[in-house]
């Protein structure tokens, strides 16, 4: 696994801080995905500022508290103990 550093604009990978396999950059080049993801840049940036901190993710049904260990353009990774949760961004999430 490799970590993608936030801010490298000349890379084929989407922005964020997350782990990926060594095959992922080549997959992105080969597939050249052109899908559209609704993003909220301020929310994304605030998540990046809290990377490595303990946060609580609150949804309509539940809340999860853990360490923010990954931020991607469409999801975050919340680590709770040995478990790593990949949580997509629907519009009704908040964190504190």
KAWO-V847578 format. One line per field, one symbol per residue. ss: DSSP state (@ for helix, = for strand, . for the rest). phi: phi as a letter, one per 20 degrees, with the letter a starting at -180 (. if undefined). burial: # if it has 24 or more other ideal C-beta (glycine too) atoms within 12 Angstrom, else .. Layout:
ss->???
phi->???
burial->???
This chain:
ss->.===...........=====...@@@@@@@@.........@@@@@@@@@....=====....==========..======..======.....==.
phi->.cdeefoffedfeffpcbebffefgfffffflfcedcfccgffgfffgfdgneecdeddfdbccdaefdbccfcbcddecmeededdfeefdebcb
burial->...#........######.#.......................#..##.##...#.#......#.##############.....#.#.#...#.#.
